[in-house]
Amino acid sequence: MVGFVLLGWSGTAIIAYPQQVPVAYPNTVNQSSPPVPKIHVLQSSPNIAKAIPPKFSETWWEKFKTDPNAIFAGAVAIFTFGLVIVGYLQVTQMKKTLQATLKTAEATKLLAEATLNIETPIVVVLKATMVDSPFGGRFTSDLRTSPFIKISVKNVGRTPAFLDHLSILVRVLTELEDEPEYPVKMKFPNGMILESGGLEYMHQKYSHTDAGTRGVMEGTATLWAFGYFAYKDFIGREHKTGFCYKWVPPSSMNSEGAWEYGGPNNYLYMT
């Protein structure tokens, strides 16, 4: 007879035998009752494996509440995150402070430059005339006498101008070059000062030639007087004033002729 082994929850082995099927015997009136299946309960032994119920792992929150290591790790993470936030806020504030400082420094620099510019000497060219002598000469319009071109300058700034050097050129040309050239420079005497509101006069001789004078008088050429003055201010910065004039010969509208201020932009400047 074959039995089945069932393993219970507590580890107890249960052996069950299947129910016997009654057999009919011919010529027999009283049949015996079917046998009752026997069930034997065997005690568990070390050789029989016990059924272990599944064990569910704890959640991170349960570990955090009960495990000291988890609590410490969480505290470190929160502290680190706080440091990152504080560092970010500090960097942002430093950037704002630096930008404000740069703006303040730039504003201070501009104010200082504006103050210096107000106190800077400014030498301007007032006019050009033609005289027969550099020493108290009289006005003339006769180019054949090789007159002197007299340039009048004035310091309209609020501080003295320390004159350094100048260049005055007188040329008969059909037109000027785009860029000025100053091959001749004259040095002022050391210590020559043009006070605020002061006037000064510079002279340059016109060298008469028949062809040049005839071209100017007939309008086929132009007599130009151009150059610059270089000077320094009270803190040693160098400045230049460029000028350019052209001679307009006498005519029915102007019997004496005149000098007109003007020329290419590169000849007219103040630095």
Order of alpha helices (4+ residues) and beta strands (2+ residues): beta-beta-beta-alpha-alpha-beta-beta-beta-beta-beta-beta-alpha-beta-beta-beta-beta
